[in-house]
Amino acid sequence: MLNSIMVQLDIGIAPQQRLDAALALAHRFDAELLAFAAADYRVHLPYEGGHAVGAAQRERREEISAGLKLLREAFLDMAGDGSGTTWIGKIGHPTELLTTNARSADLLVVGTPQPGSVLQHDRRLDLGKLVLSAGRPVLVLTSEEAVPRAEKIVIAWKDAREARRAVTDALPFLVAAKQVMVASVIENHEERAQESSAEVVRFLMRHGVRAEDTVLPASSTPPAEVISDLARTFGADLVVSGGYGHSRLREWAFGGVTRSFLHNGTLNRLLSN
């Protein structure tokens, strides 16, 4: 069950679309909605003396406080100030603080990273680190941040701990879906892949999920692209996947499914680790 959903908002970015999506999900699952925003005021400047650094940090802290106030007003205006809504605004590193506050939620809802956001680590999320450390499923919305329909869902299946966790975490969405496709990309043993995906289908059917499976041949196309193409052909707007089956360093160096999914803003992605 999803009893509490936490949506992360970015200072300096209009929150309405992301809030619309999170509110729709909260209503769908009859869940409490928590809104979270944070940014760090600390800056690193070439040595100009303590006075210059201190003045810059005070200015940034005031800017962040003003931004948090605007986001809070937008959240309360859209969601109301009742027992089913909670606002959390903090000053500090956004990824670390969201990871800590994730203990209050069953699901985290975030946006797709914007170009250049990796350079703004003081006020933008490190999604890879969040997926690894939050201990909660992370729903990454499309670039347009439209409300996820999740009527058709594709599971990017690989017989690994992360994928098993993702399937379990996604059950509230899967049970409500009209169709679910369990998709495996053959890596070494076709028979093992078929057996594994078929067992997942049986597991899902025991939970009342309308599921089927498909095993896709290996090719020169990266697995994440194969799964994304299948999702679009299937008519799905949500992909469920485990996060970082390899080390994150290896994924960033050589590419990988998680890295590709994090930046693919054409689909909603539910990632678990």
FIGU-273414 format. One record per atom (N, C-alpha, C, CB): residue in one letter; x, y, z. Coordinates in steps of 0.05 Angstrom, whole numbers, plus 5000, padded with zeros to 4 digits. Each point is the difference from the previous one (the first is absolute). Glycine has a CB too. Layout:
<rs>
AXYZ ...
</rs>
This chain:
<rs>
M501749765000 M498350245000 M501750255000 M496449755024 L502650464964 L501350265001 L498350185018 L502049944953 N499050095072 N498650185019 N501150285000 N499049605028 S503550434963 S501250265000 S501850034976 S499850025051 I499950214935 I501650064976 I501450265005 I496849754970 M505850265025 M501650245004 M500950104972 M501549855047 V497850404947 V500850124974 V502250205006 V495449934980 Q506850055004 Q502250185004 Q499850234980 Q502949635015 L497450624995 L499850244984 L502750144999 L495150055012 D505450094966 D502550144996 D499650305003 D501649634969 I500150505046 I500050295002 I500750124973 I501349985049 G497150214942 G500550134975 G498749874976 G504250155019 I494349634986 I498649874978 I497049995007 I504149724988 A494250364994 A497150015005 A499149725009 A499450384966 P499249605056 P499349745011 P497349894991 P502750125039 Q495750034946 Q497249934996 Q499749724986 Q499050494997 Q502549464982 Q499649754986 Q500749765017 Q500950244957 R501349785057 R500949775017 R498049975023 R504850084989 L494250145022 L498049985021 L497449884990 L502050395023 D497249684953 D497649894987 D500249694999 D499350434973 A503049485018 A500549714997 A499949875027 A502750074959 A498750045061 A500149895027 A497350005013 A504750145004 L493750074993 L497450025011 L498149794988 L500750495007 A499649474966 A498349804987 A500749725011 A499850284959 L502849665046 L500749755011 L499049965029 L504150004970 A496150225045 A499049995028 A497049945001 A503750325014 H494949814968 H497149954999 H499449714990 H499250494991 R502449424990 R499549734989 R500449795022 R501550154955 F500549885062 F500649805020 F499050085028 F504049874973 D494550355028 D498950105026 D502350025020 D495649784991 A506650365000 A502450025016 A500550285009 A501949624975 E499550415047 E500950265010 E502150114980 E499049885049 L501050384946 L502050124983 L501950175016 L496749994961 L505849965037 L502150165012 L501650134978 L500249695041 A500350574962 A501750154981 A502650065014 A495950194976 F506349775009 F502750045011 F501650184981 F499849555024 A501650644988 A501950164984 A502350085018 A496350184971 A506149835017 A502450085015 A502150104980 A499049665036 A502850514974 A502350094985 A502150095020 A497250154960 D505349845031 D502250065018 D501050284994 D501349525003 Y499350645018 Y500950274996 Y503050024998 Y496050165024 R505449634985 R503050025001 R501150024972 R500049745043 V502050444953 V501250054974 V503049975003 V496350304986 H504949634992 H502949974999 H501150214980 H499849515011 L501550695000 L501150224984 L503050005001 L495850275009 P505549844970 P502950055002 P500550175025 P500649974949 Y501749995063 Y500550145025 Y499950314997 Y502849615014 E495250504999 E499750295000 E499750115028 E497949984955 G502749855064 G499650085028 G497449915011 G502950394992 G496949575034 G497749895013 G497550184997 G503049785032 H497550484966 H497750194998 H498449954974 H502650345027 A498949624950 A498649964975 A498549744999 A503650274978 V497649525033 V498649745001 V497650025017 V504349764993 G496050365031 G497750035018 G497750154988 G503249975038 A497450254948 A498050164987 A498549854979 A502750415010 A498949434974 A498749844978 A498249795012 A504050084971 Q496949805051 Q498349795012 Q497550115013 Q504149745008 R496150495004 R497650135011 R498050064978 R502750195038 E498349914939 E498350074978 E498649754989 E503050394989 R498549405008 R498949754990 R497949885020 R504349914974 R496350115051 R498149895020 R497450154999 R503949875030 E496250404967 E497650164998 E498549934974 E502250375026 E499249584952 E498849934975 E498649735003 E503450254974 I497949555039 I498849745004 I497550025018 I504549794994 S495750365027 S497750035018 S497650124985 S503150065039 A497450144944 A497950114984 A498849804980 A502250455005 G499649394983 G499049804981 G498449785014 G504050094972 L496849835052 L498449805015 L497350115008 L504349815018 K495650454988 K497450125007 K498150004976 K502450305034 L498749764942 L498350004976 L499049724994 L502650394983 L499149415020 L499249724995 L497949915020 L504549914981 R495950175044 R498049925021 R497350134994 R503649975034 E496350284957 E497550134994 E498749864976 E501850445018 A499849494962 A498849864976 A498949735008 A503350244970 F498149625047 F499149735009 F497450025016 F504849855001 L495150345018 L497650025016 L497750114984 L502850085040 D497850084940 D497850114983 D498849774983 D502350444998 M499349374993 M499049784984 M499049775016 M503250144965 A498249795057 A499349765015 A498450055025 A504149814983 G495850445026 G498650075024 G501749955025 G495749884977 D503450235045 D501549985025 D498449835020 D502250454992 G497549295001 G498449835017 G501649765011 G496150134974 S502549685037 S501449775012 S501349824980 S496750035037 G502449994937 G501249834980 G502350114985 G495649824995 T505450415014 T502350134986 T502150095021 T496950154962 T505649845030 T502250085017 T502150144983 T499149625033 W501950614977 W502150144986 W502649975016 W496750334982 I505549615003 I502749975012 I501950174984 I499049535017 G501950694994 G501950174987 G502550035017 G496350254977 K506149695011 K502450005016 K502350144985 K498549575022 I503450524993 I502550114988 I502249805005 I498550485008 G502749424971 G502149815001 G500149844974 G499449965050 H502349844949 H500449854975 H497449854993 H505049955009 P493950104967 P497349894994 P500049704999 P499150414974 T502949465014 T500049714998 T500249875028 T502050034954 E499850075062 E500449895027 E497550035017 E505050094996 L493850155003 L497750055016 L497549854991 L501950455009 L497849524964 L497849844990 L500349715008 L499450334962 T503149575036 T500549725008 T499249965029 T503849984967 T496950215051 T499249975028 T497050015003 T504350215013 N494449984974 N497150045003 N498349794985 N500950485006 A500449364977 A498649784986 A498849805019 A503150074962 R497949925063 R498949815019 R497050055005 R504549975022 S494550274972 S497250075005 S498149924977 S501750385028 A499449514950 A498449964976 A500249724990 A500650484988 D497349434998 D500049744986 D501150034972 D496249855027 L503750394962 L500850054973 L501150284997 L496649674983 L505650365003 L501150274993 L499450064971 L503749955035 V495450304960 V499450094973 V501850234994 V495249865003 V506450124975 V501950204992 V499850054971 V503149865037 G498350354953 G500050064972 G502549904986 G497450405010 T502549594963 T502349924984 T502150225002 T497049734969 P505550205034 P502250205002 P500050174975 P502749695029 Q497650574975 Q500350194978 Q502950024991 Q495950265016 P504649804959 P502750044991 P501550215017 P498649884953 G503850055055 G501550195016 G499549985030 G500050304962 S498049545046 S499449995029 S502149865016 S495250004988 V506449834998 V502149865015 V502050205012 V499549614970 L500750635018 L501850205010 L498850165023 L502050034955 Q495549935051 Q498750155022 Q499449815023 Q498050324966 H504049545043 H499649795020 H499150125027 H503449734977 D496850535026 D499150135025 D497050045001 D504450225003 R494349764974 R497150045000 R498549814982 R500850475011 R500649344976 R498749814983 R500749725011 R500250314960 L497949505036 L500449735009 L502149854984 L495350005015 D506249824999 D501649804987 D498249755000 D504650205015 L494049754963 L498149785000 L501249735003 L497350274971 G505149695018 G501349745004 G500649955029 G502050054956 K499050145058 K500549975029 K497449965015 K504150284996 L493849864996 L497449975014 L498949724997 L499150484992 V501049414984 V499049724995 V501649805017 V498750134953 L503949915049 L501649825016 L499650025030 L503350034963 S496150205047 S500150055029 S497350045013 S504450184993 A493549884992 A497550085013 A498649775014 A499550354966 G500849405024 G498549785011 G497150014994 G503449985036 R495850174944 R497350024991 R499950004970 R498850265042 P499049654945 P499850034971 P499950294992 P497649554998 V503650514979 V500150274990 V498650004973 V504350105024 L493550064974 L498650044975 L501150254986 L495849775019 V505550204959 V501150224985 V498050074977 V504949865011 L494050374990 L498050084981 L501350074973 L497150175037 T501349834942 T500950084974 T500850305000 T497149654978 S504250435001 S500950294999 S497650185001 S504049864973 E493750065016 E497650165000 E498649995027 E499549934951 E501149875066 E498949975027 E497049974999 E503850265019 A495249614960 A497149954999 A499249785020 A500050134951 V497549865056 V499049815019 V500449714989 V496650345018 P504849484996 P500449734989 P497349854999 P504750005019 R494649904958 R497649844998 R500549725012 R498650254959 A503749635033 A500849745010 A497949794995 A502750225035 E495949804942 E498049804993 E501449764987 E496550354994 K505749714993 K501749794989 K502850045010 K497249954958 I504049845053 I502750035013 I501849784989 I497950195042 V504649894954 V502149814992 V502049975023 V499550124951 I501049635056 I502149945021 I502549924985 I496549855034 A505750304971 A502649934989 A501249795018 A500750474979 W498949285014 W500649785018 W502849894995 W495149895002 K506350075020 K502549865001 K500049865027 K502550334969 D498349415032 D499849855025 D502150095019 D498049614975 A501650625038 A501950115019 A498450125023 A503550094964 R497849955058 R498750115024 R498650264995 R503549785027 E497850404958 E498850274995 E497449984985 E504650195000 A495349634980 A497649974984 A497749875017 A502849964958 R497949855058 R498049885018 R498850215018 R502449554998 R499350615014 R499150215017 R498250204985 R504249955028 A496550114948 A498450194984 A497249894994 A504350184979 V495649575015 V497449874994 V498250025025 V502149694966 T499050255057 T498450015025 T499250295006 T502449595017 D499550594980 D499450295006 D497850114981 D504750055017 A495249844959 A498250114980 A497249875001 A503950094971 L495749725047 L497549855000 L497550185001 L502449645023 P497550584992 P497650174999 P499350094972 P501050155047 F501049924937 F499650084972 F499349764983 F503250385006 L498149394998 L499749774984 L497249885003 L504849915003 V494250085022 V497349895005 V497950164986 V501649825044 A498850454955 A498050174989 A500250024969 A500150265043 A502149644945 A500450034971 A498149814985 A504850135008 K494749954967 K498449834982 K501749774988 K497050394990 Q505549685004 Q501849804988 Q502950055011 Q497149974958 V504349815047 V502750025009 V501749814983 V498650125048 M503649984942 M501849834984 M502749975015 M497850164957 V503049595048 V502649945013 V501949954977 V497949815042 A504050374954 A501849994977 A502949945009 A497050324975 S504149475013 S502849935005 S501650034974 S498749695038 V503850414965 V501850004977 V502049785004 V499450504993 I500849324988 I501849775003 I502950105002 I496849704975 E504650215046 E502850075003 E501849764995 E498850365032 N500549424980 N501749764997 N498349754994 N503350205031 H494849744986 H498549754998 H497050064995 H503349775030 E495850174945 E497250064993 E498149845017 E501550104953 E499149645051 E498149835015 E499750105029 E501449604971 R500850495041 R499950105027 R498450265001 R504449795010 A495950384970 A498550254999 A497049954997 A504050234979 Q495349585004 Q497249934997 Q498849895025 Q500849914952 E500649915061 E499049885025 E499750225022 E502349574988 S499650615014 S500050215020 S497650184996 S505049975004 S494650134971 S497850194995 S497349865003 S503050264969 A496849495024 A497549855004 A499349975029 A500949764958 E501150205059 E499549985029 E499050275011 E503549645004 V497650584986 V499150265009 V497150054992 V504750184996 V494549734980 V497250024992 V498249855019 V501550054952 R499449705055 R498349855019 R499850135027 R501449584976 F500850545033 F500050155025 F498050234999 F504949875008 L495250284970 L498250234997 L497149914998 L503750254977 M495849535009 M497249914997 M498949925027 M501049854954 R500750045064 R499049945027 R499150255015 R503149615001 H498050624991 H499250255013 H497850144984 H504650045018 G494349834963 G497850124985 G500850184977 G497549975041 V505150014951 V501050174978 V499649864973 V503450205031 R495649944949 R499649894973 R502750034986 R495050124999 A506649675001 A502750014990 A500649804978 A501450175045 E500549904938 E501149814980 E502950064998 E495649974974 D505949865012 D502850044998 D501049984971 D500549825046 T501850304949 T501349984975 T503050005004 T496250244977 V505249615007 V502949985002 V501150124973 V500049595031 L501750614972 L501050144976 L502849924994 L497150395011 P503649574964 P502649914992 P502250215005 P497949704966 A504450215040 A502250185004 A500750134974 A501849735038 S499150524963 S500850144975 S502050225008 S495549914978 S505450245002 S501950215005 S498750245013 S502649844961 T494750175039 T498550225012 T500149975031 T497050044959 P503750165056 P500049985029 P497449905011 P503350375001 P496849465020 P497549895011 P497950215008 P502849625016 A498150604995 A498150215008 A498450114977 A503150125037 E498249904940 E498750104976 E498049794989 E504050284989 V496849465013 V498349794991 V497450005017 V504049724986 I496350305041 I497750015018 I498350244995 I502649755034 S498750484962 S498550254995 S498449984974 S503550265025 D497749634954 D498649964974 D497649825004 D504350084975 L496149705040 L497849825005 L497750145015 L503349625002 A497550545018 A497950145016 A498450184982 A502949995040 R498350154941 R498650184983 R498249844981 R503750345003 T497349444986 T498449834983 T497649885015 T504149894973 F496350045052 F498049875017 F497950215009 F503449665015 G497450604983 G498250215009 G500250065030 G497049864964 A505350065048 A500450045028 A501250285005 A500649515007 D498750615016 D501350255007 D501549985027 D496550254975 L503949495034 L501549965025 L501749754996 L496450215028 V506249814978 V501949785000 V500949965029 V501550094952 V498549665057 V500949925027 V502749864997 V495249965017 S506850134998 S502649894997 S501650005026 S500050154952 G501749665052 G501950015022 G502150204994 G499249525011 G502050595009 G502050214997 G502849905007 G496550345010 Y505449704971 Y502849945004 Y500649725008 Y500550475013 G499149344968 G500949735005 G503049985001 G495849834978 H505650345006 H502950035002 H500650235019 H500749814953 S501850235053 S500750235016 S499450264985 S503649735023 R495750484992 R499450254986 R502450104985 R496650115036 L505849864974 L502450104986 L500249864973 L502350095044 R497249654956 R500249854974 R497950104981 R501849605024 E495750454986 E497950094982 E500850274988 E496649765027 W504450434989 W500750264989 W502449984981 W498350215042 A503549604962 A502349984983 A499349874973 A502949975041 F495449824960 F499549844976 F497150014991 F503749715015 G494750434999 G497150014993 G498549775013 G501150234957 G496349795045 G498549785012 G497150074999 G503849885029 V494549924979 V497150034998 V499150235018 V499549514990 T501450495035 T499150205019 T500750284991 T500549685037 R502050364954 R500850264991 R498350094977 R504749915015 S494749914966 S498450074977 S497250085008 S502749694972 F496150155047 F497350055008 F499750275015 F499249505003 L502950575013 L499850245015 L499750254982 L502849785035 H498450214942 H500050234982 H498049974977 H504850075012 N493749724987 N498049964979 N497450135008 N502249574985 G497450685007 G497750155009 G497449944985 G503150345013 T496949464969 T497649944984 T498149815015 T502650074958 L498349805063 L498449815015 L500250065030 L500849664965 N497150275050 N500249995029 N501549755008 N495750265005 R506149775015 R501649775008 R499949965030 R503050084961 L496349685048 L500049945028 L502549835006 L494950035003 L507050075012 L502549875005 L500349935030 L502050254961 S499049515044 S500649925028 S502749875001 S495149935009 N506150085015 N502649875004 N499949835025 N502450394977 
</rs>
